[in-house]
Amino acid sequence: MKPAFNREAASRESAEQQPAGGYPDQQAARTRRTGAPAEQYVRLRIRVRGDRLTVVDSHLVDGPLAQSTTFHGADAYEVTYQDRLLHAGTVADPNTQRSFPLPDGPEGHHVTPREIYEFTARVPASDITPDTRAGIHVRLHRIDEPTTTTHVGAAPLAAQFEGRLTPVAELVGLPESALPESIEARGARTGQGD
């Protein structure tokens, strides 16, 4: 049988184990970085309305930005400056809304296309400057033929995957609020990969 808990003895034992003067105040944990100290990217929340794209929000994120080499799903985005690809990624069914079926209705989910929807695009922070922001393009493409490659080159996706993508919408130029300095000034920096 287990002995009864003795609160007085446990309190005495705990007090004996404390260092002289007590424990120091707790400190916030330091953020661990895996990339170079200055490596950051901007996460753009983009709204799609027909063939128009609008930047709704932006955050500065600490850490490296990995480039996807697999383009499956419904859509893909690319961020370019002049004819150089800055970053690209997939967007999984952003314009599809699903709901559960009625108990007495037909089987399967109800699928409704959205006229207005949002997706997230990423771009290295070092590529967005006061000199480049007006020339940065964000394009949304429909993926007609899923593609996997060992390396995504510096050319725009439409050139690399010719005949496998259909243009959906394009944004020419980023707002001043997407500059890393503007994001930092309004306190919109997030931890690594958040």
N, C-alpha and C positions, 0 to 999 in steps of 0.2 A: 504494500500500500504506500502511496506517495505521501510524504509529510506535508502538513498544512503550510501555506505560504506565510512567512514571518516578515511583515512589512518593515518592522524596526531593524531587523538584521540586514535586510536588503538595502535599506537606506544608508546604514552605517558602512556597508561594504562598498557602495557606490561612492560615498564621500571619501573613503580611503584611496580609491583608484584615481580621483581627480588630481591633476597637477596643482602644485602650490599656486595660489592666486586664481584658480579656475581656468576654464577653457577660454580661448580668444573668441571674439565675435566671428560669426560666419561671414564668409566672403562669397560673392557671386562667382560661379564657375566661369572659367575663361573659355572663349570659343576656340575650338581646335580647327585650324586650317590645314587642308591637305594640299592645296596648290601654292603657288607663289604668293607672298604677302599682298601684293597689289592686284592679284587676279580677281576680277569681279565681272558680273554680267547684269544686264538690265532685263527684267521680266516685264513684258508689255501685255496688258490685257486689251484685246482688240475686239471691237464690236463690228459685226457684219450686218449690213442692211442692203440687200440686193447686190449690186456690184461695187458698193462703197465700203471702205474700211475706215474706222475711227479709233484712235488710241483713247481708251477710257481711263486707264490708270497705268502707273509704272512703278516698279520697285527696284532698288539696287540690292543685289545679292552677292555675298562674299563667296568666293570659291571658283574653281574652274568650271568651264562649260563644256560638256562632252557633246560631240557631234554624232547624231544618229546615222546609221548606215542602212537601216531598214525602213522602207516606206510602204507600210500596209495600212489598211483602214480606209476611211472615207476620203479624207483630205490631207494635204501637206501644205506647210507654209515655208516661205523662204524670205530671208532678209538679205538684201544686196546693197552694195554701194558701187555705183557705176556698173561694171560688168563682173564684179567680184562677189562671190557668195560669202556672207558673213556668218550665217547660221541657217539651218533648216531642220524641220521636224515634222512629225505627223500629228494630225488632229483627228481623234476618233469620234465620228458621228456628232459633230457639234450642233448640227441643225436638225436633229431628230429628238423628238420628245416621246417617251414611252410611258404608258400607264397600264395598270393592271386591268384585266377584263372584268366585266360585271359578273357576279356569281351565276346569273341565269343566262348570260350572253355567250357569244362564240368563244372558242378556245383561243389562247394566245394573247400577247400584248397588243394594245392599241398603239399604232405608230402614227404620229402626226408631224409633218415637217414644220419647222419654225421659220418664220420670215425674218426675224431678227434674233441673232445669237452671238455668243462670244467665244473666243479661244485665247490661249496664251502663246505668245512668241517670245523667244529669248535671243539676245544678241550680246556679244562681248562689249563691256562698258567702254573699253579703250577705243572702239570703233565709232562711238557716238560723241562727236565733238561739235562745237559751234560751226566749224567749217564744213562738216560732213552731213549734219542732220537733215538739211534740206534736200540732199541728193540720195538719201537712204530710201529704198523701196521695200515695202512689205507686200508680198503676193500670196494669195490663197489659191491653191490648185485642187481640183478633184483628182483623185488617183484612179485612173482607168485600168492600169495594170500594175498590181503590187510588185515592188522591186526591192531586192536586197543586193547590196554592193559591198565590196571589201574596203572601198575608199570613196568618200565624197570629195570631189575636186573643188577647185576655186570658181568654176563656171556656174551660172545660174542653173537651177534644177531643170528648167525647160530645155536647156541645151544638153544637159547630161542624160536626161531621161526622155528624149524626144519621142513623141507619139504615145507616151504613157501617162501624160498629165493633161488636164483641160483647165485653162485659166477660169477662175471664179470671180475674184475681186483683187483690186490693187490700191495701195496707199502710197503716194509719192510725198516724201518728207515727213519727218517726225516733229511733233510739237516741241517747243522749248522745254516744257515740263519733263520730257524724256531724257534730257541731258543728265549725266550722273551728278553734276554739281547741283542742279535744281532738285533732284531727288534727295540728295544728302541734306540740302538746306531745309526741306520740308519734313525731314525725319522719316523718310520712307525707305530706310535700309532694313533689310531682314537678314537673319542668320543664314548660314550656309545651306543652300538648297531648299529653303522654306518656301 
